[in-house]
């Protein structure tokens, strides 16, 4: 899975739109975490459709860890397919998780 580095630098003086108080920074970080969770879930869905199930499972697990609500985390965990494969993981499912392709 790709890893990304967020680089931050400080500018002297106030910059319009930047969080100034701890509460504003907390709100900003909550939005950033929600965006990261959405991106992981979207990426997992695409990987699943491409048949890259192991990588999709990892992305769904990560999205579930970042989910702000337990109901959302449960929904994302339901998409993890690796342990649910009838063949124990040796074959591949179709692009939407239906059917079985033996490779």
GUKOL-954822 format. One record per residue (C-alpha): residue in three letters; x, y, z. Coordinates in steps of 0.5 Angstrom, whole numbers, padded with zeros to 4 digits, always signed. Layout:
! GUKOL-954822
alaXYZ
...
//
This chain:
! GUKOL-954822
unk+0000+0000+0000
unk+0003+0007-0002
unk+0005+0011+0004
unk+0005+0019+0004
unk+0008+0024+0008
unk+0005+0031+0009
unk+0010+0036+0010
unk+0008+0043+0013
unk+0012+0049+0014
unk+0010+0055+0018
unk+0009+0062+0015
unk+0011+0068+0020
unk+0004+0072+0021
unk-0003+0070+0020
unk-0005+0067+0013
unk-0012+0067+0012
unk-0016+0061+0013
unk-0011+0057+0017
unk-0013+0055+0024
unk-0011+0059+0029
unk-0014+0056+0036
unk-0013+0049+0038
unk-0021+0048+0037
unk-0020+0050+0030
unk-0014+0046+0029
unk-0018+0040+0032
unk-0024+0041+0027
unk-0019+0042+0021
unk-0016+0035+0023
unk-0022+0032+0024
unk-0024+0034+0017
unk-0017+0031+0015
unk-0018+0025+0018
unk-0025+0024+0015
unk-0023+0026+0008
unk-0017+0020+0009
unk-0022+0015+0011
unk-0027+0017+0005
unk-0021+0016+0000
unk-0019+0009+0003
unk-0026+0007+0002
unk-0026+0009-0005
unk-0019+0006-0006
unk-0021+0000-0003
unk-0028-0001-0007
unk-0024+0001-0014
unk-0019-0005-0012
unk-0024-0010-0010
unk-0027-0008-0017
unk-0020-0009-0021
unk-0020-0016-0017
unk-0014-0014-0012
unk-0018-0017-0006
unk-0012-0017-0002
unk-0010-0010-0003
unk-0017-0008-0002
unk-0018-0012+0004
unk-0012-0008+0007
unk-0015-0001+0005
unk-0022-0003+0008
unk-0019-0005+0014
unk-0015+0002+0014
unk-0022+0006+0013
unk-0025+0002+0018
unk-0020+0004+0023
unk-0021+0011+0021
unk-0028+0011+0021
unk-0031+0017+0026
unk-0037+0012+0028
unk-0038+0005+0030
unk-0044+0004+0025
unk-0039+0006+0019
unk-0033+0002+0021
unk-0038-0004+0021
unk-0040-0003+0014
unk-0033-0002+0012
unk-0031-0009+0016
unk-0037-0012+0012
unk-0033-0011+0006
unk-0027-0015+0008
unk-0027-0021+0004
unk-0020-0025+0005
unk-0023-0029+0011
unk-0030-0030+0008
unk-0027-0034+0002
unk-0030-0041+0001
unk-0023-0044-0002
unk-0019-0041+0004
unk-0016-0035+0000
unk-0013-0039-0006
unk-0017-0037-0011
unk-0020-0030-0013
unk-0027-0028-0014
unk-0030-0024-0019
unk-0029-0016-0020
unk-0035-0015-0015
unk-0034-0020-0010
unk-0039-0025-0013
unk-0037-0032-0016
unk-0030-0035-0016
unk-0024-0035-0021
unk-0019-0040-0020
unk-0012-0038-0022
//
